[in-house]
Amino acid sequence: MIRVLIADDQTLVRTGFRVILEAEGDITVVAEAGTGTEAIRQSQLTKPDVILMDIRMPELDGLAATEEILRHPDPPTIVVLTTFDQNEYVYRALRVGAAGFLLKDAPSTRLLAAVRAAATGDSLIEPSITRRLVERFASPVVPAGPPAELAALTERERDVLRSMSRGLSNAEIAAELVVAETTVKTHVARILTKLNLRDRVQAVVLAYETGFATRRDH
């Protein structure tokens, strides 16, 4: 059973998410929080597997709450809830350790996919958010070769990293590259180990910062 904490200052949003999640047999909502401070407290009390974290909340915003929660041992996976007018927060959220992003008006299927992906150590970054990150941070020029930071990766691992930078899940990468999903998971693990990164989101950030992920990839 996937245990979820919903942190959002809007009661209707929390209620809507709870109804969708608890209609599934493998997901249960263990707590709700209307502020960042309450999200931290409920995270410690209920030990969820996944937190759906709004950015704009009273007392303490979602980014500060995310950073604090991730300082504790064995933290939950945090998926940030965002809207199109919050572009400036996306990169900061990646930096503090968010494992994925979900648009508040995303269809229920996307919500469920995000929660399940987070619970299995995968991540889901909305393609529209990925495009905005690329537009802001990636070089418009395709580099002649892989950046020095990525020299340790094999060609196939670079293919996987490109797909990750486009916001694809392991299952979507497997379908695109015509390989087994377990093979993709192995490649992702090797990428993280070789680059000394905490998770796949950090790998995506590195891909943007080095110019490896470019507008042409999208």
C-alpha positions as CSV (number, residue, x, y, z in Angstrom):
1,M,0.0,0.0,0.0
2,I,1.4,3.4,-1.0
3,R,1.0,5.9,1.9
4,V,0.5,9.5,0.8
5,L,0.5,12.9,2.6
6,I,-1.3,15.7,0.7
7,A,0.0,19.2,1.6
8,D,-1.9,22.1,0.1
9,D,-3.5,25.1,1.6
10,Q,-6.7,24.7,-0.4
11,T,-9.2,22.3,1.2
12,L,-11.0,21.6,-2.1
13,V,-7.7,20.6,-3.7
14,R,-6.8,18.2,-0.9
15,T,-10.3,16.7,-0.9
16,G,-10.2,16.2,-4.7
17,F,-6.8,14.5,-4.6
18,R,-7.9,12.3,-1.6
19,V,-11.0,11.1,-3.5
20,I,-9.0,10.2,-6.6
21,L,-6.2,8.5,-4.7
22,E,-8.4,6.5,-2.3
23,A,-10.5,5.1,-5.1
24,E,-7.4,3.0,-6.0
25,G,-6.8,-0.2,-4.1
26,D,-3.0,0.3,-3.7
27,I,-3.0,3.9,-2.4
28,T,-4.1,5.4,1.0
29,V,-4.0,9.0,2.2
30,V,-2.5,8.9,5.7
31,A,-2.7,12.7,6.4
32,E,-3.4,16.2,5.0
33,A,-1.6,19.5,5.8
34,G,-2.6,23.0,5.0
35,T,0.8,24.7,5.8
36,G,4.4,23.8,5.3
37,T,4.9,23.6,9.1
38,E,2.1,21.1,9.3
39,A,3.5,19.1,6.4
40,I,6.7,18.6,8.3
41,R,4.9,17.6,11.5
42,Q,2.6,15.1,9.6
43,S,5.5,13.7,7.7
44,Q,7.3,12.8,11.0
45,L,4.1,11.5,12.6
46,T,2.7,9.4,9.7
47,K,5.8,8.4,7.8
48,P,4.3,8.5,4.3
49,D,5.9,7.0,1.2
50,V,5.0,10.0,-1.0
51,I,4.2,13.6,-0.3
52,L,2.2,15.8,-2.7
53,M,3.6,19.2,-1.8
54,D,2.1,22.6,-2.8
55,I,4.6,25.4,-3.2
56,R,2.6,28.4,-2.0
57,M,1.4,27.8,1.6
58,P,1.2,29.9,4.7
59,E,3.7,29.8,7.6
60,L,6.3,27.9,5.6
61,D,6.3,27.4,1.9
62,G,6.5,24.1,0.2
63,L,10.1,24.5,-0.9
64,A,11.3,25.2,2.7
65,A,9.2,22.3,4.0
66,T,10.6,20.0,1.3
67,E,14.2,20.9,2.2
68,E,13.5,20.3,5.9
69,I,11.7,17.0,5.4
70,L,14.5,15.7,3.2
71,R,17.1,16.4,6.0
72,H,15.6,13.6,8.1
73,P,16.7,10.0,7.8
74,D,14.7,7.8,5.3
75,P,12.6,10.7,4.0
76,P,9.6,10.2,1.8
77,T,9.6,11.0,-1.9
78,I,8.2,14.5,-2.6
79,V,6.3,15.5,-5.7
80,V,5.8,19.2,-6.0
81,L,2.4,20.6,-7.1
82,T,2.7,23.5,-9.4
83,T,0.9,25.8,-11.8
84,F,1.9,27.5,-15.0
85,D,2.5,30.8,-13.2
86,Q,5.2,29.3,-10.9
87,N,8.0,28.9,-13.3
88,E,10.5,30.6,-11.0
89,Y,10.0,27.9,-8.3
90,V,10.6,24.9,-10.5
91,Y,14.4,25.0,-10.6
92,R,14.6,25.8,-6.9
93,A,12.4,22.8,-6.1
94,L,14.7,20.5,-8.2
95,R,17.7,21.9,-6.3
96,V,16.2,21.2,-2.8
97,G,15.4,17.6,-3.8
98,A,11.9,17.3,-5.2
99,A,11.6,14.1,-7.1
100,G,8.9,15.2,-9.6
101,F,6.4,17.8,-10.6
102,L,2.7,17.6,-11.1
103,L,0.5,20.3,-12.5
104,K,-2.5,21.0,-10.3
105,D,-4.9,20.7,-13.2
106,A,-3.4,17.5,-14.5
107,P,-5.8,14.6,-15.3
108,S,-6.4,12.0,-12.6
109,T,-4.4,9.4,-14.6
110,R,-1.3,11.7,-14.4
111,L,-1.8,12.1,-10.6
112,L,-1.9,8.4,-10.1
113,A,1.1,7.8,-12.4
114,A,3.1,10.4,-10.4
115,V,2.3,8.9,-7.1
116,R,3.1,5.3,-8.2
117,A,6.3,6.4,-10.0
118,A,7.5,8.3,-6.9
119,A,6.7,5.2,-4.7
120,T,9.0,3.0,-6.8
121,G,11.9,5.5,-6.9
122,D,11.0,6.7,-10.4
123,S,10.1,10.3,-11.0
124,L,7.6,12.1,-13.2
125,I,8.3,15.6,-14.5
126,E,5.6,17.1,-16.6
127,P,6.9,17.5,-20.2
128,S,5.6,21.1,-20.2
129,I,7.7,21.9,-17.2
130,T,10.7,20.2,-18.7
131,R,10.4,22.3,-21.8
132,R,10.4,25.5,-19.6
133,L,13.5,24.3,-17.8
134,V,15.2,23.7,-21.2
135,E,14.2,27.1,-22.5
136,R,15.7,28.8,-19.5
137,F,18.8,26.8,-18.7
138,A,19.8,24.7,-21.7
139,S,22.1,26.0,-24.4
140,P,20.5,26.5,-27.8
141,V,23.6,25.2,-29.4
142,V,24.0,21.4,-29.6
143,P,27.5,20.6,-28.3
144,A,30.0,18.9,-30.6
145,G,30.4,16.1,-28.1
146,P,29.3,15.1,-24.6
147,P,30.3,17.5,-21.8
148,A,33.4,16.5,-19.8
149,E,31.1,15.8,-16.8
150,L,29.4,13.0,-18.7
151,A,32.5,11.4,-20.2
152,A,32.1,8.4,-18.0
153,L,28.8,7.5,-19.5
154,T,28.4,5.0,-22.3
155,E,26.5,5.9,-25.4
156,R,23.4,4.0,-24.3
157,E,23.5,5.7,-20.9
158,R,23.6,9.1,-22.6
159,D,20.6,8.0,-24.6
160,V,18.8,7.2,-21.4
161,L,19.8,10.6,-19.9
162,R,18.5,12.4,-22.9
163,S,15.1,10.7,-22.5
164,M,15.2,11.4,-18.7
165,S,15.8,15.1,-19.5
166,R,12.6,15.1,-21.6
167,G,10.6,14.0,-18.5
168,L,10.0,10.4,-19.5
169,S,9.5,7.7,-16.9
170,N,11.4,4.4,-17.0
171,A,8.5,2.7,-18.8
172,E,8.3,5.4,-21.4
173,I,12.1,5.3,-21.9
174,A,11.9,1.5,-22.3
175,A,9.2,1.8,-25.0
176,E,11.2,4.5,-26.8
177,L,14.5,2.7,-26.8
178,V,12.8,-0.7,-27.3
179,V,14.4,-2.3,-24.3
180,A,13.0,-3.9,-21.1
181,E,12.1,-1.5,-18.2
182,T,14.5,-3.4,-16.0
183,T,17.3,-2.5,-18.4
184,V,16.4,1.1,-18.2
185,K,16.4,0.9,-14.4
186,T,19.9,-0.6,-14.5
187,H,21.1,2.2,-16.8
188,V,19.6,4.9,-14.6
189,A,21.3,3.4,-11.5
190,R,24.6,3.3,-13.3
191,I,24.2,6.9,-14.5
192,L,23.6,8.1,-10.9
193,T,26.5,6.0,-9.6
194,K,29.0,7.3,-12.2
195,L,27.9,10.9,-11.8
196,N,27.7,10.6,-8.0
197,L,24.2,12.0,-7.9
198,R,21.4,11.4,-5.4
199,D,18.5,10.8,-7.8
200,R,17.4,11.0,-11.4
201,V,16.2,14.6,-11.0
202,Q,19.7,15.7,-10.1
203,A,20.8,14.0,-13.3
204,V,18.3,16.0,-15.3
205,V,19.5,19.2,-13.6
206,L,23.1,18.3,-14.6
207,A,22.0,17.6,-18.2
208,Y,20.5,21.1,-18.4
209,E,23.4,22.8,-16.8
210,T,26.1,21.2,-19.0
211,G,24.1,21.9,-22.2
212,F,23.7,18.1,-22.8
213,A,19.9,18.6,-22.8
214,T,19.2,21.1,-25.5
215,R,16.2,22.6,-27.2
216,R,16.8,20.3,-30.1
217,D,16.2,17.3,-27.9
218,H,12.7,18.6,-27.3
